[in-house]
């Protein structure tokens, strides 16, 4: 693909990742492949659509001031449904992964499944985004556009899946390793600071380690959410885990409030910060740490969406949508296999 000139000095032609046993996996940077036509809903479809669905333009009134919504019980019930649907569709995307399939094919499968349950894929035509999910491979951090590139064994791919149903959005993300039979099992391990160096396939040691660390960062962040808690505790918890593993947390993108509006306050930083906002019952927002192997500096491809690491280091992301309750936190997008919160029975 054509990389932006402003970043050409930091783009490499190949990347090497190694295991502690000395074996190496040779990777080339992810190249831009063909993006097929924008997904569409049948003209006769009765599915409720968000305000931007037809034009791609975010209505001005969706750019809310810094006012945080405390959702009422009725809205939270709708968000529980949207969260459940989003989690189900993310599970479908992850389990469909295998070497040789394209992210465009996975997008089509998930698109059809979302429509089948009467929901709208939230990313579709959001500011012109052409597909129904985001798929980010290897050094791509977020907002990757599904295309015709076949997935390869060992690819680290993050799927960000969001839906709009009953007038509210649901949003979540998980990362899997293509062709790794232990990928889901690795993801379901309880949060821990211990790393197992005896993986069966040492060539995937670093990939598994990054995925595991990012999941643990999300779990640690959720664990500090409670009424009366502080928003900044989330970033501190994520940083604690990232630093133990020797990774960095991307600073350019944040979690966000979510309800009838896709993105709204509060905005959640995934690094150490001084945001002193008190967490209160009724707040619903996403936590979506993005950890990278090397430096956290990123750049955007010339497609206006795809965000990648400048140094070519691998990236992973996990995301949950959570609700602050009277006595703690509820994970609205629980996914026991591919994105376990660690807080609910599985």
N, C-alpha and C positions, 0 to 999 in steps of 0.2 A: 504494500500500500504506500501511499505518499504521506510521509510524516511531516508535521509542521516544521518549517525552516527554523523557527525559534528554538526548537528542541533537538535539532539534528546533532548537536555536539554531545548530547547525553544518550543518544540512541545507539544500542549495540547491535551487531549483526548476529550474535549468538550469545547464549547464556549457559553457564555450567553450574549445575547444582550437585553437591557431593554428599555422601554419607560419611559417618565417622569411621566406617570400615574402609574408606578410600575409593569405593566404586563411584562412578559418575554417570549422570544422565545428561546428554547433550540436547539442548532445546534451541530452537530458533524463535525469534520474536513472533508473536501472533500477527499474521497479516490480514488485512481487510479483504474479505471475500464478498461475493455478490449478495446484496440485500434484495430480496424479492419484493413484490408490490405490497403496499400497506394492507394489513388485515382490515376486513370490513364486516359489518353486521348485515344480514339480509334486510332489505328495505322494509319487509313486512314484520320484522322482529318487534315484539312488544316489550323487549327488555328496557328497563329504565336506564337512562344514560346520564352521565355527569354533564355539567354545562359546557365543557370544552369538546365533547365527543364529535360534534359535527364540524366545528371550525378550527379546532386546535388552539384556540385562543383562550387563555385563562381570564375569566371575567374579572373586572377591576375589583368588584366587591369580595372576591376570594382572597385578595391581598389584605388580610385583616391586620389591624393595628396590633400592638403588643398586648393583646387582651387574651387571657387564657380561659378556655371554656371548662367549666365544671359540669360534666355531662350528667343529665338526670337519669333515673333508673330506666326509663323507656328507651333512651338513646343508647345506654350501655347494653341493653338487651339486643338492640339491633347490631351494635358493634361486636357482641359475642358471636352473632351469626356470621357477620362478615369476616371475623377472625377465623372462625371454624372453616368457612369456605376457602379462604386464602391459604390456610394450612393444608387443607386437602389437595389443593391445586399445586402447592409447592411439593408435597409428597409425590404427586404424580410426575412432576417434572424431574425430580431427583431419581426416582426409580426407573425412569425411561432411559436414563443415561447408559450408553454402552459405546465401545469403540466403533467408529464408522458412521454413527448417526450424526446428523447436523443439528445445530442449535435452531435452525429454521424449522426443521421437522418437529423438534420438541415444542417450539412455539406454536405450531399448527395444532399439535395434539392438545396442548393445554388450552389454547384458544377455544377449540371446539368443546372441551369439557366445561369451561367456564360458561359458555353460552348455554350448554345443555342444562345447567342448574339454574338458569335464569339470571345470571350475573353478567356484568360488563367488566372486561379487563382494564383496570384503571390506567395503565401506561398508554394504552392505545390512543394515539392522536393527542396525548398530553403535550402541548407545545410542539405538536407535529411528530412525536415519536411514532415510528411506523409499525411497531410490533406490539404483541400483547404481554410479553414478559421481557425482562432484562437478563442477558446471559453474558457473564464476564469470565474470560478464560485466561489462566496463567497470570501474566503481568497486568491484565486488565482489572482494575480495582472495582469499578461500578459502571452502570449505565451502558453496558455492552449491548449492541443491537444484534439479535439473532440473524445468522447468515448461513451461507452454504458451505462453510468450512467443516469438514468431517472431524469429529472429536477423536483424539488420539489417546492411546493408553498412557496413563499418568498425567493427563491434563488435569489441572485444578480449575473447576468451573463453579461459579456462584450463580444461582438462580434467584432473582428478585421477582416475586409473584404478588400481585396486588389485584383486588377485585372491588367492584362497586355493586352493592346489592342492598335493597331496602333503603336506599338513599344515603348510605354511609360506606366508607372504604374500609378494607382490611388489607394489611401489608406485612409481608415477612420475606426472609431470605435465608438460604443455607448454601453451604459449599460441599461438594463431593469430589472425589478423585476418580476419574474415568477408568473403568476396568479393574478397580481395586476391590476385591471381594471382602476386604476387611474395612472398607470405608464406613459403612453404616455402623458396624460394630464399634469402630474407633470413635465415632461420633457419640455413641450412647454411654461412653465412660463418664463416671461422675467427675465433677470438677476436682482437679488435683494439681499440685505443683510438681509431681513426679513424672519424668519422661522415661518411657520404656525404650531402651536402646536395642532390643533384640527382636525387631520386626522381622517377619519371615522374608519379605522382599526389601532388602536394604536400599534398593534403588528408589523406593518411595518413602524412605524414612523422613526426609525433610518436608515432603508434601504433607504427610500425615501429621507431623509435628506442628506445622503451621495451622492446619485445619483444627487440630485439637486445641491449640492455644486460643484460637479465635472463638471457638465455642465456649471454652472456659471463661474467656473475657466477658462474653454475653451473660453467662450464668452468674458470674460474680457481680456484674452490674445489676441484674435483676434482684439479687439477694439483698442489696442495700436499699431497695425501693420500699418505702413505707410512709404512711401519713406522718407528717412532722419531720420527715427526712429532708435532705437538701439535694437539689438537682446536681450540684457539683460532685456529690459522692459517686455518681455514676462514672464520670470521667476518671476519678481517682481509682475506682475499682478496676476499670479496664486497663489503666496504665500499670497498675500493680502486676497484673497478669502478663501484659506485654513485656514488661521489664524483666520478669523472671525468665522468660523464654528468650530474651534478647531481640525481640521484634519491636517495630514501631507502629504506632496507631496513626492512621491518616487523619489530618486535621481539617481538610478542605470540605468535608461533607458531614452532616449531622443527622441525628434522629429528629423527629418532629411530632408535634401534635397531629391527631388524625380523628376525624369524625365525618360530618357531611362534606368537609373540605379535606382534600388529599394531604396538603401540607400546611400547617399552621403552628403557632406557638403552643407549647414551649419547644424551643430548639435545643437539642441534647448534644453536648460536646462529648467526644469520646477520648478526651485527654485531660490532664490535670488543669483545672480552671477554678475561677472564683465566683461562679454563678450561684448566688445565695438564695435562689428561689425555693420556697418551701413547697414540698409535695403535699397535695391535699386530695382527699377522696373525690372521685369524679374525674380526675385528670386521666386522659388516655393519650399515650404517645408511644413512639417507636424507639427502641435502642438497637443500633446497627453498627457495631464496631467493625472496622476494616483494618486488619493487621497486614503488614508487609514484611518481607524477609530482611530488607536492607533499609535504604532511606525512604522517608515518607513523602518525598516530593513527587508530585504527579503532574501530568499534562493531559490536555484534551486532544483527541484526534480531530482531523478536519471534517468529520461527520457531525461535529457539534454536540456529540453525546458521549462517546466512548472515552473513559478516563483510565490512564495507564500509569504505572510507575516509570519515572524517568530513567532509573538505573536498571530496569528489566527484572527487578526482584519479583518473586511470586507474591500474590495477594489472596486473601480469603476474607469472606464476610459472612456473618450470621446476623439475623434480625428477628426480633419479636415485637409484637404490639402488646403493651401492658396497660392495665387499669389500676390506679391507686384506689384501694378500698378502705373501709373504716378500720380494718385491723391488719392490713398488709398490702399485698399486690396480687393481682390475678393476671396470668398470661393468657391472652385471648387467642393466640396462634399456636397453641401447643401441638407439637409434632413429634411423637415419641421415638420415631426411628431416625429421621434425618435432621431434626432440629429440637432436641429435648431441652426443656428449660432447666431440668434438674430440681424443680420445685413441686412438680405434680407427680402422682404415682403413674407408672408406665406398665 
